[in-house]
Structures are given as structure tokens and as C-alpha cells.
Amino acid sequence: MHSLNLCCVEVKCIIIYLRDLGYTLIGRKQSTLASNSNTMVRSIVYFLLFAVFPLAAQELPFLVKLNAVEIDGLGGIQSFAFGQHDGKWLIAGGRLDGLHRRQPFASFDLAGHNNQLIVVDPVEKKSWKASLTGLEAEIQEQLSSTNMEFIQEGNILYCLGGYGYSQLQQDHTTFAKITAIQIAETIKAITEGQPFDSYIRQYSESRFQVTGGHLHKINDTYYLLGGQKFIGRYNPMGPDHGPGFVQEYTNAIRKFTMTDDGNQLVITHLDSYTDAQNLHRRDYNAREQIMPDGKEGITMFSGVFRTDVDLPYLNAVNVDATGYSVNDSFQQLFNHYHCATMPVYDASQNEMHTVFFGGIAQYYMENGQIIKDDNVPFVKTIAGVTRHANGQMMEYVFPITMPAFLGAGSEFIANESVPAYSNSVIKANDLEKDSTTVGYIFGGISSSAPNIFFVNDGSQSVASNTIFEVQLIKNKTSTIQQPLETNKTLYDLQLSPNPGSGSYQIKFKLRQSGRIDLKLQDLGGRLVDEQSNLPGMSGENRLQYDVPGQLVKGSYILSITFNNETKHVKLILSH
């Protein structure tokens, strides 16, 4: 396994200029999460500083503003597929509930299946729903599944795979199917209350038995990137406990071509790339890109789970028409699970920008510090990755956050009228107005707290029904911001067991020998333990640490300092 430098980053300087300060965030306390997220926010306007940076600071080219949109009767949904036509969205699959529960009998239960097609008009603020009951049983099952791979080609929405319950198989499964939906005709039928079964076709294909991957296209070739085959009920104790399950990562990028005359679908599989070390990814972000040579490509950002430990990958995989390459020199600390992502290319600077909105991650910002939490919590972080003309990738954390623990399983739905390349990347230089609605963020999981997995009884999270209009605003100021910089003198900080009962092992690596300082603080910043001038050796270090006996159970921040460089990790005391 290649070395992953799990290093934190340091904000050197942020100078922020926010205009139109009359905009406000107005929230309303809710009595229960079940009241849904439209009661949580009445009006939200955020300014995100979206920067085009080379290695030195420069003027911000534009800002981004989010406006909350409410639609009466629109329920929450997450991890869905979508297509669009004439300003209306067609939503298929996904879950109507929040984070899946740990208990096999309750995990991915039928009550949370989306057994309907949903049409949304975000401009007119209307929605329509139609049951799948009129469709063939096999089509109903797949279109009720979650985490399908999908792509829109003209008027057709292609949905591959997906995980859900099959009445025909009497078990949860990953569907070996591809379904083609005529978008315009289906939307028209649903809004008029007419049958739509004649506009949907389905085909069997064993190589499409994948969930949690991504489906994209480079030129005329389709790429099914990563994902897994999962059969049975989820069980956190592993495949050999309880009812058991089958879990097989594809470890691959599968390529194919496809022709469709409206009746017959012809699929030709091409040579695939298999790499059990670097392509072992699911439930991650993969996004279309314009590469430094000006050609189309795809970047696989982060993903889970590493083969050596249940933590996210931090590197990236770049894919183009000639193959793929692993970028180990870049480490993405934020936004590790699938969330809404927005791709923007600045042709004048030859810089590709991808913005990530919330979700789940191993790292997050708190009080100006970067905290590492190996429980991989829900986060509010909005961050971006910029690929410069020389191919170097850098990450930035924006000075605002999502309004809550939102974003996991959400989607960015682009405005059809916005100038874009054939692969849907927004053309930054062709936006003529000072303010342009470039798209919307919809759905995802809304969590009541960062770490709910071990206490989740189904009430700690919901599927969000929030829609955010995304406006890109040209920035004519001289505002500047420095990128986050990475120092790898102290890196790969790990704490185990975590949660623990008071005795922990701290592992970390140093580039050189020297003395280290250790500090433990509660979440309010109060110092509860401190050890100074401890020996550290070049290479891997292991340190036994026992918390003070008087500490109560809860969460603390453990900090290690070496040569004026500090790393932080959340320590959970469980007794």
C-alpha cells in the first residue's frame, strides 16, 4: 500500500470581502427533525468565496450565493438519480429517510424506498409524484433502489445498478440492470396525471451490477468508475454475522460504448482498468473535468474504504481517454463522501475548479483548527479543489459552511441554459451577467449531529427537502486569499482505540528526530492535560497515552506539536 500522508493544513491568511451585507440568515427552531428541513430554514443567503488561485494569492474572480427555495409538499430524498428537461427535474430512486441504521432488520428497510417518480419545477416552485406500481416488477424494483449510477444523454436518463429490496429475489440485492427513461415524455405524463410506462425500457447486464459508483463519459466512451456489488442486509459486524451478506468492490474502471435506437440498446464492453489498491472506492465524488491539455477527463476524489483501514482515501485518480493516473502528491482532507459538487473551468487561466458542499469527511474545521475525526462524521465544510495549468492540485476551505450537517447524498443540478462544455463543466469565461443562476443543490441527508452512526435509531437524521439556488457572482474587487498549505514534517497521526476507555496508543510519523509536546483539551478549549519535551524519532513513532483519571466520558481534542507544527485528533472517552 502506498503511503498516505494524513497531514493537516494551515490557513496562512484569509482576507474576506463580502458585499451586499444586507442579506441575512434567518432560522427557526424546530420541535423535531421529522418536521423536515423546510421548517428549519426560511431564508438563507450565503456568500462563498470561490477563488481561482495559482500558487500565490490573486484576485477572486467571482463569488457564489445560495438562496433557499421552498416547495410545499416536496418531501426529502437522498442518493437519487436525476435527469432534466425544459427546467423541470425527473427524480428516480434514492431513499426517503436519513442515514441507514446499523441493525440488519432495520437497515435499508422498505419504508424508506422511493417507490415513485418525482418531478420538480424549482422556478415555479411546484412538484408532482407518480407511483411506480404500473410498471413491470423488475423495473419497479430497480427504480426504487438507492445509489444507482446514472447519466443523461439527450432526452434519455440511463440508470445502472443500485441497491434495494427485491420481492422477486426475497432479499436485498444490487440490480444487474440498466433502465432507459424518456425524460420529456415521462415528465409530461406525470404532470398531466397520465400513464408513463411506455416511456421506460429495461435491459439485463451482469457487468452493471454495481452500486455506489459513478457513470460518466469521455468523448464517445462511457466509464463506470468504482462502486461495489452488495447482496443481503447490511451488518456492521461483517459478512459472516447474522444473516450475512456479499460485498465485492469492482476495483475497476469499466469502459463501454452504447447505441440506442429507442427500441434496442446495444452495449459493447471495452477493456477495463483493474486496480485493487487505487480503484477500491465507493460512495465518493467523481466529477467531469477539463484537463490541463484542454481535453475532457474525470477525477475520482477520495472515497471509501481503504484496503488497510476503515478510513477514506485522501488521494485522487485522474482519468482521461488514454488511461488513468493516481495523484499521491495531493491529499484531499475534506468532503470525502458523495455530496453536491460543482465543476467550473476558467479557460483564461487553464484552471479547473471543483466545489464540494458538505457531506461526510475525516477532517473538519473548528475554531480555526483542522480536526481529524476517525469516526468520519457529518460535516458542514464547503471546500474546493483547483487543478492548475501545471497539473498541480490544491484544496481550499471557504470561510462559510453549510447551514447544518447537510450534503451527504445530495446533488448539484446544473441550469440547462448556462454555457458548458459537452461534459457539463461550466464555462466560467462565457458567463456574461454579473450574477448567473448556474444550478441548484437538492436533497441529501440532514443530520442532527456529526457522529450519529452508533446511536442511530432512525430519528437522528432525515432526508433533506431543501433546495438551494446557486448563483455565481462575478467579483470585481481586489479581494485576495491565500491557499491552504501543507507541511509534512509531522504526519499520519492515528489514535486507537477510539472510542477508548482511558488508555490509547498514539501513532505518528516524523521527517526528523526531535522533541514533541502533547496537549489534551475539552471541546470548550480548557486544558485538561499537558506533557512536554517528549522524544520523537525520525520515521514512525508509537506513544502510550493514559488520560487523567478524573476525566468524565465525552469528546476531547488531543494535539501534538513538533517544530511549531501542530496536528489535532478527536479523542473519545467512552467510560
N, C-alpha and C positions, 0 to 999 in steps of 0.2 A: 504494500500500500504506500502510495506516495505520501510525503509529509505534508500535513495541513497546518499552516501557521495560524493558530487561533488567537491572533493578536487583536487588541483593542486599538482604536484610533483616537486621535486627539484633535479637537477643534482649536485651530490656531487663532482664527479671527473671524468673526461674523459681523458685518455691518449691514443692517437691515433698513430698507426704506419701504414703508407701507403707505400707499396713497389711499385716498377716499376713506379716511378713518371713521367716517360716519357709520360704516357697516358694523353690525353687532352680532353677537351670538346670543340667541335667546333660547333658553332651555326650560323645560317644565318637568318637575319631579313626577315620577310615575309610581303607582302603588304596587305594580307587579310587572315583571318582564312580559307576561302574557298579554299585556295591553298593547304590545308590539311597538316597534321603533318609531312609528309615525306620531305617537304621543310623546316621544322623548324630545323631539326637536321640532319647533315651529318655523324657525327661520335660521339658516346657517349660511354665513358668507365667510369664507376663509381666503386669505391671500397666501399662496405658496410662492416662495422664491425659487424659480426654476432657472438654473444657471447653465450657461454654456461656458465651460472652463477649459482652457489649456492648462498646462502645469502651473501657470501663475494666474493670479486673480485678474478678472476683467469685468467689463460692464455686463450686467444681467440683460439678456435680450428680451425677456418677457416674464410676466407673472401669470399665475393661474388662479382663478377664483372658482370656488364651489358654492352653488346655490342649492339648497334642499328643495325638492319637488314632492308635493303630497298628492296622492291619488286615492280618493275614497274607495274602499273595498278591495284595494290591491293588497294581497297577503304577502308574507315574506317567503323568500326562496333562496337557496344556495346551491352551488355546484351544478349548475344547469347548462344547457346548450341553447344557443340563440341564433336567429337569422333576422333580417330586417328588409322591409320594402316600403318605400314612399313614406318614411318617417315613423312607421309602426314596427314594433318588435314582435317576433314569434318566439315564445319561450317553451322549451321542451325539457322534460326530465328534471333532475335535481331533487332536493329534499325540502320539505315544508317545515322542518324542525331545526334545532340548533346542532351543537356538537353531538356526535353519536355517543351512546352510553357504553360503559365497559362491560356490563353483564351481557352474555351471549343471547339470552332470551329477549332482551330489550334493545339490543344494538341493531340499527337499521330496520326498525320494525315497520310493518305495513302502514301504520297510521301516518308516518312521515313521508310516504311515497307521494310524488306529484303525479297523480293519475289523470292529468288534464293537460291540455294545451292552453297557454295564456297569451293573449295579445295585449300589448301596452302601447298607448299613444302618449308619450311624455309631454308633447306640446299642448294637446287638447286636454290632457290630464284625464284620460279615460282608460279603462281596461275591460277585457272580455275573457271569459273562461268557457272551455268546452271539454266535456268528459271524453275519455278515450274509449268508452265502452262499446262504441260502434265499430271499432277496428278489430282486425284479427287478433287472436290471443297473443301470438308471438310478437306482434307489433306493439300491443298494449304493454307487454312486459318490458321490452327494451326502452320504450319511450317513458316508462315510469322509473327508470334507473337513474343512478347518480354518477357523476364524474365520467360521462361519455366524452370521447374525443369528437370534435366536430369542426366543420369548415363550411362556409357559404361560397358557392360557385354560381355566380349569376343569380338565378331565381331558385336555386336548389340548395337546401340545407342537408348536408350529409352528416349523419350521426353514427359513430362507430362504438362498439363495445358498451361499456357501462356496467355498473354493479347494482344488483337488486334482487328481489324475490321472484322466483319463477314458480307459478302454480303448476305449470306443466311438469317441472322437474322436482317439485316439492322441496325446494332448497334455495338458498341464496346462491347466486352464481354471477359470473361475468359473461355477458352475452356475446356469442360469436356471430354477430350480425352487423350489417350496415343498412341503414334506413335512409331513403331519399324522400324529402318533403318539398313539394312545390310551395314556395313561401307565399307569393302574392295570392294565389288561388285559395290557399288554406286560410290566410288572414281574412280575405273577403268572405269566405264561407262562415267563419266563426263570428265575425262582426254582424253578419246578417242572420245568424242562427240556423244555417244550412249544413247539411252533411259535408264532410271533407275527406271521407275515407278513400275516394278515388284519386286523391292527390298525394297519396303516401304509398311508397313501394318499399319492400324489404327483401334483402338477399342474405344468404348464409355465407360466412367466410371465416374459417378457423383462425387465420392469422390476425383477424381483427378482434379476437377475444382478449381485449385489453381495457383496463380502466385506470384512470389517474395519469394518463399520458397526455400528449398533445398532438394535434394533426395540423400541419402547415404545408406550404407549397413553395418550392423554388423553381421558377420557370414552369415547365410542364410536368414536374415530378412531385408527387406527394410524399411527405415524410411523417411517419408515425413514430414519435420520439418518446422513448421510455415507457413508463407505466408498468402494470402488473396484471396477472390473472389471479383472481381471488375467488375461491369457491367454498361455500359454507358460511357459518356465522362467525363474526369477529369474536376473538377471545384473547384478552391481553396476556393470558398465561401461556399462550403459544399453541401451535397446531396440534399437539398431542394431548391437550387437556380438554375435558368436557366433550362436546360433540366433535371437536377437531375441525380443521379447515386445511385448504390447499392454498398456498401463496407462492407464486412464481413471478419474479420480476422478469421482464423481457430482456433486460441488459442490452438493449439494442435500439438502433435507429432503422426502422423498416421502410423501404422505399417501394413505390409502386406507381404505375400510371393507370388512368381510368378514363374510359369513354362511356358516354351515356346518351342514348338517342331518345330518352323519355320512356322507353319500354324495357330495353335490355341494358344492363350495366356490365361492361367488360373490364375486368381488373387484370393487369399484368404485373406480377411481382418481380422486382429487380433485386440485385444483390444488396444485402443489408450489411450494416456495421454492427458487430457484436463486441462488447467490451464490458466484462463483469465488474471491472474496477471503476470505470468512469461513467458508464451509462446506466448504473444501478439506481435509477431515480424515478420517483412518482410524486404526484400531488405538489408540483413545483410550478415555476413560471418559465415558459418558453415563449419567446416573442420574435416576430419578424424584425429584420434589421436591414439597413444598408451598410455594407461592409466598407472598409477604407478604400478598396479598389473601385467603389461605386456599384458593385453588383449586389444582388439580393442574397440574403442569408438568414440564419436563425441562430439565436443564442439561447441555450439552456442554462437558466440561472438557478443555482443552488439545488434544492430538492432533498428528499429523504428516502431511505436512511442509509448512512454509510455502512459499508460491509463490516467494519471493525467495531462500531459502537452505534447505539441508537441516537445519533445526532445528525443534523443536516450537513450536506456538503456545503462548502464555502467557495469552491472554485466554480468556474463556468466552462461550458463546452460550446465552441463556435462551429457552426455547420454552414457549409456552402455547397455549390454544385460539384466541387471536386472531392469532398470528404468532410472530416471533422477534426478539430484540434482542441486539446484541453489546455485551458489557461490557468496554470497553477500559480502564476505571479500575481493574480488578482484574487482577493478574498472578500466575498460579499458577506457583511456581518448582519444585514437587516433584511426583513421581508423574505423569509425562506420558503414558506408555503404559498400555494396558489392564491393570488389576490388580483384585484383590478390592476392592470398595467397599461401604460400609455406610451407608444413609441413615436418619437419626433426626430426628424433628421434635418440638420442645418447644412445645406449644401455649400453655402459660402465658406464655412469653416471645416467642412468634411468631418462633422462630429455627429455621432448617433447618441441620442438620449433616451433612456427608458425610465419611466417614473413608476414607482410601486406604492400602492396605497394600503397601509395597514396589514392585517393578516396575522401570521404566527412567525416567531423568529427566536433564535437562541440569544440574541443581543437586543438591547433597547437602551434608550437614553433616559436618564433620571437625574434631575438637578445638575445638568451639565456633565454628568459622568456616563460612560458606557458600561452597562451592567451585563454580565454574562449569566444566563439562567439556563442550566442544562435540562430543566423541565420543559424548555421550549414553549413559552407562554404565548397567549394572545397579546398583541402589541397595538399601539396607536401610531407607530412610526410611519412617516412618509419620507421615502428616500429615493434617490435616483442614481443610476449608473450611466456614466458618459464614456463612450469609446472615442478616443481622439484620432486624429488623422494618422498618427504613427502606430495605431492599434492598441495603445495602452488604455486600460480600463481603470476608472476611478469611481469611488462611491461618495455620495453626499447625503447628509441628513438635513432636511429642511427644518426651519425654525418653528414650524407649527406641526400639529399632529391631527389625526382623525379625532372626531368629537367623542368617541368612545372606543371600546375594543372591537372595532369593526374591520371588515375587509376580507377575512378568510372565506374563500369560495365565492367572491364577488366577481363581476366582470366590468370591463370598460367597453362600452358600446359606442363606436365612433359615429359622428354625424356624417351621413352619406354625402352631403354636399361639400365637405371640407376637402381641399386639394390633398391628394395622397398618391403614393406610388401604387403599382399594381398589387403589391403585397400588403397594402393598407397602412404603411408607415406615413405619418402626417408630414407634409412638405412645409416646413417652418417658413421658408422664404417666399412662399406663394400666398401666405395669409395677408390679405390686403387691408382689412379693417384693423383698427386699434384693439378691438375686442371681438373675438370669434368663439362661438359655442362649438367646440371641437368634438364633444361627445358627452356621455353620461356614465356614471358609476352606479351599478344596480345590484342589490341583493347582498348575499354573504351571511356569515354568522355574526350575530351581535352577542358578545359575552359580557356577563356581569362582573368578571374579574379576570386577571391574567391567567391564573392556573386553576382550572375547574375540573380537569380530567378525573382526578382521583376522588372527587366528591360529587361528580355529576349524576344527578337523578333525573335529568331532563328539564329541570326548572332554572338552571343557571345560565342558559343561553337560548336564543331564538333565531329563526331565520329572519333576516332584516328585510323590510319592505321599503327602505329608504332609497330614494333616487337622488343623486347629486348631478346637477348640470355642471359641466366642466367648461369654463370659459378661459381661453388663452388670451392674455392681455399683453400687448407689446409694451416693453419697458423702455422709456426714453430718458431715464435718469442715468446718473453716473454711479449707481449703486454697485458695490463690489462685494465679493465673498470669496474667502479662501477655501480651497478644497480640504477635506479631511486627509490627514497624512498618517501613514503607517510606520511605526517604529517596531522592529522585530528583535530588539535586544532581549526582551522578556516576552515569552510567547507560550502557547499551548498550555494554558492554565486549566487544570482539571481538579475537581473536588469529589471525593467519594468516601463512603456512600452519601448520597444527598437526595432525599432527606436522610438524616442520621440521628443517632441518639446521644451524641456528645463527643464521639471520637471519630476523627476524619483523617484521611490521607490527602495531602495536597501534592499534586504533581505539576511541574512546570519546567520549561527549558530556558537556558541562558546561553547567549552567544559568547560570554566570557565569565570568568570567575569573579566573585566579589561578595559584598555583604548585602543582605536583604532585610527589609523591615516588614512586619506583619501588623495589621490593624483590623479589629472587628468592631463594627458599629451597628446599632439598631437602625430601623428604617427612618427614624427621625434624625439621624446623624449623631446620636450620642455615642461616645467612645466607651466600649464595654471591655475591651482587652487590647493590649499592645505588647509586641515583642520586637526588640530592635537588635541590629547588628548580628543577624544570623548568617552562618556561612552558606554560600552558594557556589556551585561548581559549574564550569562550562559543560553544556550538554543537559541531560535530563536529571532533575532533582526530585527527590521524594521527601516530604516532611510530614511527620506525625503531629497532628494538632488536636488538642483537647480543649473544648470550650470551658470557660469558668463555670464552676458547679452551681452558682446561684442563678444562672440564666433560665428564664421561662421559655417554653416552646414558642416557636414562631420563626420569622424570617429575619436574617441579618445580612449585612454586606461585609464580606471578607476582602481585604485589599492587601496586595503585595507590591512593594516598591523596590526597584532596583535601578540605580543610576538615574534617579529622578523620573523614572518611568513607572507608572502605577497601573496595575490591572485589577479588576474587580470581578467577583463572582458572588452570586446569591447563595448563602448558606441557610439551610432549613433545618431547624432543631425540632425533632418530632416528639420527644418525650415530654 
